[in-house]
Amino acid sequence: MRRLLLVTGLLLSSTAAAAPLNPWGAEVGQGVFAVTPFLYVDQTPGFYPLVYGQYGFTDSFELLAGAGATLGSASSFDGIEVMPRYFFNEGNGMCLHVTWAPGGDAVVAPEYHGIFEGDALSLTVNAGWGPVLRPGGFANGTVYALIAPEHYFNEATSVFLEIDPVYDLNDYGDIAVDRLYMELVPGVGTAIADTHYFAFGLALPVVPTFSTDGIYFGAWYSYAFGGE
C-alpha cells in the first residue's frame, strides 16, 4: 500500500465532518489493520474528530468502521459509519457506505473507489449516491464525487488537490435552492516506513460562491500494522 489517501464527504451531520479530506485509496491487504483518526477545525471555533478502524479480510475485501463527534461550545455525538469494500481488481473497487446519525436518519450509499498510479503522479476518484432513509420517509439525497490528482516528490512526500463536487437531488417543491456545491482542497501528505501516514489540507468552498467564513482545516494520521 503506497499510503492511505486523504472518500468523499457527506459522512456525518456536523458541517465540517460533512466534507472531504477523507477519500479512501487502495486496499490495505489481507491481515492488515489500520487506525485512522481525523480532525477538522472550522472558524467557530469547532472541532470535529473522526476515528476509523480498517481491516483487510482478504486482499480484495475489507471493512471500515468509524464514529464522529463535535467538540466546542455545544458538544455532540454525530454518528457512526460502516463501509464494506470489495476490489474487483487492483485499485478499482465498490463500497457500500452506511452512515447513521442520532435522530434516526441514515444514508446507504453505493460508492466507486479507484486509484490510478504512475511513477510520480496518482489519481484518486471516488463517486457515489447517498439517499437518505428516515422514519416515515425517503429523500433522494445527493450524488457526489472526489477527484484528487497527486504529485509525489519521492516515495513518501506528496502534494495533492481534491476537487469535491456535490449535487443535491432532493425535492423542494417550487422553492429555488442551490443544487451544486463544490470545495477545493489543496494539501500535503507524507509517510514514514510505509506504516505511519499523515496528511493536511485546507478546504475552500468555491460553489455556489466563495466564502472565507467557510474555510476550514483538516488533518489525519494513520497507523497500519499486521499482514505479511
C-alpha positions as CSV (number, residue, x, y, z in Angstrom):
1,M,0.0,0.0,0.0
2,R,1.5,3.3,-1.0
3,R,-0.5,5.2,1.6
4,L,-4.0,5.8,2.8
5,L,-5.0,8.8,0.8
6,L,-6.8,11.7,2.4
7,V,-13.7,9.4,0.0
8,T,-15.9,11.9,-0.5
9,G,-17.8,13.6,2.3
10,L,-21.3,13.8,3.4
11,L,-20.3,11.5,6.2
12,L,-21.8,12.8,9.4
13,S,-24.2,15.5,10.4
14,S,-21.8,18.3,11.5
15,T,-20.8,20.9,9.0
16,A,-17.1,20.2,8.8
17,A,-17.4,16.4,9.0
18,A,-19.8,16.5,6.1
19,A,-16.9,17.4,3.9
20,P,-13.9,16.0,2.0
21,L,-10.4,15.3,3.3
22,N,-11.1,11.6,3.7
23,P,-11.1,9.7,0.4
24,W,-10.0,6.1,0.8
25,G,-7.3,4.9,-1.5
26,A,-6.0,1.5,-2.3
27,E,-6.9,-1.6,-0.3
28,V,-4.8,-2.3,2.8
29,G,-4.3,-6.1,2.1
30,Q,-5.1,-9.3,3.9
31,G,-4.5,-9.3,7.6
32,V,-3.6,-5.5,7.7
33,F,-5.3,-3.4,10.4
34,A,-5.2,0.4,10.3
35,V,-6.4,3.0,12.8
36,T,-7.0,6.5,11.3
37,P,-8.1,9.5,13.4
38,F,-9.2,12.7,11.6
39,L,-9.6,16.2,12.9
40,Y,-11.5,19.0,11.3
41,V,-11.3,22.6,12.7
42,D,-13.5,25.4,11.5
43,Q,-13.8,29.1,12.4
44,T,-16.5,28.8,15.1
45,P,-14.1,27.5,16.5
46,G,-15.4,24.0,16.4
47,F,-13.5,20.7,16.5
48,Y,-14.8,17.6,14.7
49,P,-12.9,14.4,15.4
50,L,-13.5,11.2,13.5
51,V,-11.9,7.8,14.2
52,Y,-11.8,4.9,11.8
53,G,-10.7,1.3,12.0
54,Q,-9.9,-0.7,8.9
55,Y,-9.2,-4.4,8.4
56,G,-8.4,-6.5,5.3
57,F,-10.1,-9.9,5.5
58,T,-8.5,-10.7,2.1
59,D,-6.5,-8.8,-0.5
60,S,-9.9,-7.9,-2.1
61,F,-12.3,-7.5,0.8
62,E,-12.0,-5.2,3.7
63,L,-14.2,-3.5,6.3
64,L,-14.0,0.1,7.6
65,A,-15.9,1.4,10.6
66,G,-15.9,4.9,12.2
67,A,-17.5,7.3,14.6
68,G,-17.5,11.1,14.8
69,A,-18.3,13.9,17.2
70,T,-18.5,17.7,17.6
71,L,-16.4,19.4,20.3
72,G,-16.9,23.1,21.1
73,S,-19.5,25.4,22.8
74,A,-22.0,22.6,22.1
75,S,-20.6,19.0,22.0
76,S,-22.4,16.1,20.5
77,F,-22.0,12.6,19.1
78,D,-22.6,12.9,15.4
79,G,-22.9,9.3,14.1
80,I,-21.3,6.1,13.1
81,E,-20.2,4.6,9.7
82,V,-19.7,1.1,8.3
83,M,-18.1,0.6,4.9
84,P,-17.5,-2.9,3.5
85,R,-15.3,-2.6,0.3
86,Y,-14.6,-5.1,-2.4
87,F,-11.9,-4.6,-5.0
88,F,-12.6,-6.5,-8.3
89,N,-9.0,-5.7,-9.5
90,E,-6.1,-3.7,-8.2
91,G,-7.1,-0.2,-7.4
92,N,-10.8,-0.5,-8.5
93,G,-13.5,-1.3,-6.0
94,M,-17.0,-0.8,-4.8
95,C,-18.2,0.2,-1.3
96,L,-21.5,0.3,0.5
97,H,-21.1,3.3,2.7
98,V,-23.7,3.2,5.6
99,T,-24.0,6.3,7.8
100,W,-26.3,6.7,10.8
101,A,-26.9,9.9,12.7
102,P,-28.7,10.3,16.0
103,G,-32.3,11.1,15.5
104,G,-32.9,8.2,13.1
105,D,-31.6,9.4,9.7
106,A,-29.4,7.0,7.8
107,V,-27.6,7.1,4.4
108,V,-26.9,3.9,2.5
109,A,-24.6,5.0,-0.3
110,P,-23.1,2.8,-3.1
111,E,-19.7,4.2,-4.0
112,Y,-17.0,3.6,-6.5
113,H,-13.4,3.8,-5.2
114,G,-10.5,3.9,-7.6
115,I,-6.8,4.8,-7.5
116,F,-4.6,5.1,-10.6
117,E,-0.8,5.3,-10.1
118,G,2.1,6.4,-12.2
119,D,5.8,7.0,-11.4
120,A,5.3,10.4,-9.8
121,L,1.6,11.0,-10.3
122,S,-1.5,9.4,-9.0
123,L,-5.2,10.0,-9.3
124,T,-7.9,9.0,-6.8
125,V,-11.5,9.0,-7.9
126,N,-14.4,8.3,-5.5
127,A,-18.1,8.7,-6.6
128,G,-21.4,7.8,-5.0
129,W,-25.1,8.4,-4.5
130,G,-26.3,8.9,-0.9
131,P,-30.1,8.6,-0.5
132,V,-31.4,9.5,3.0
133,L,-33.6,7.0,4.8
134,R,-35.6,8.3,7.8
135,P,-38.7,7.2,9.7
136,G,-41.7,7.8,7.6
137,G,-39.9,8.9,4.5
138,F,-37.2,8.8,1.9
139,A,-35.1,11.6,0.4
140,N,-33.1,11.4,-2.8
141,G,-30.0,12.7,-1.1
142,T,-27.0,13.7,-3.1
143,V,-24.7,12.5,-5.8
144,Y,-21.0,13.3,-5.2
145,A,-17.5,12.7,-6.4
146,L,-13.9,13.3,-5.4
147,I,-11.2,13.8,-8.0
148,A,-7.8,14.0,-6.4
149,P,-4.6,14.3,-8.5
150,E,-1.4,14.0,-6.5
151,H,2.2,14.5,-7.3
152,Y,4.9,12.6,-5.4
153,F,8.3,14.3,-4.8
154,N,9.6,10.9,-3.5
155,E,8.2,7.6,-2.2
156,A,6.8,9.4,0.9
157,T,6.0,13.1,0.3
158,S,3.4,14.5,-2.0
159,V,1.1,17.4,-2.7
160,F,-2.5,17.0,-3.9
161,L,-5.6,18.9,-4.9
162,E,-9.1,17.5,-4.1
163,I,-12.0,18.6,-6.3
164,D,-15.2,17.8,-4.5
165,P,-18.5,18.4,-6.3
166,V,-21.8,17.5,-4.6
167,Y,-25.2,17.8,-6.3
168,D,-28.5,17.9,-4.3
169,L,-31.2,15.7,-5.7
170,N,-33.9,16.4,-3.0
171,D,-37.4,17.7,-3.9
172,Y,-38.1,21.2,-2.5
173,G,-41.3,21.8,-4.5
174,D,-41.3,25.2,-6.0
175,I,-38.6,26.6,-3.7
176,A,-35.5,27.6,-5.6
177,V,-32.3,26.3,-4.0
178,D,-28.6,25.9,-4.9
179,R,-28.1,22.4,-6.2
180,L,-24.4,22.3,-6.9
181,Y,-21.7,22.7,-4.2
182,M,-18.0,22.3,-4.6
183,E,-14.9,22.6,-2.5
184,L,-11.2,22.6,-3.5
185,V,-8.8,21.1,-1.0
186,P,-5.1,21.7,-1.5
187,G,-2.9,19.7,0.8
188,V,0.3,17.8,1.5
189,G,1.0,14.2,2.7
190,T,3.9,12.2,3.9
191,A,4.6,8.7,5.1
192,I,7.2,7.0,7.4
193,A,8.4,3.5,6.7
194,D,5.1,2.5,4.9
195,T,3.5,2.3,8.3
196,H,2.7,5.9,9.5
197,Y,0.8,8.2,7.2
198,F,0.0,11.9,7.6
199,A,-2.0,14.4,5.5
200,F,-3.1,18.0,6.0
201,G,-5.4,20.1,3.8
202,L,-7.3,23.4,3.7
203,A,-10.9,23.2,2.4
204,L,-12.0,26.2,0.2
205,P,-15.7,26.4,-0.7
206,V,-16.0,27.7,-4.3
207,V,-19.5,26.8,-5.5
208,P,-22.1,28.3,-5.4
209,T,-20.0,31.2,-4.0
210,F,-16.6,31.5,-2.4
211,S,-16.8,32.4,1.3
212,T,-13.8,32.9,3.6
213,D,-16.2,32.1,6.5
214,G,-16.5,28.5,5.2
215,I,-12.8,27.8,5.0
216,Y,-11.7,25.0,7.4
217,F,-8.7,22.9,8.1
218,G,-8.4,19.1,8.1
219,A,-5.8,16.5,9.0
220,W,-5.4,12.8,9.6
221,Y,-2.9,10.3,10.8
222,S,-3.0,6.6,10.1
223,Y,-1.1,3.7,11.6
224,A,-1.1,0.3,9.8
225,F,0.2,-3.0,11.1
226,G,-0.1,-6.7,10.5
227,G,-0.3,-8.6,7.3
228,E,2.6,-10.4,5.7
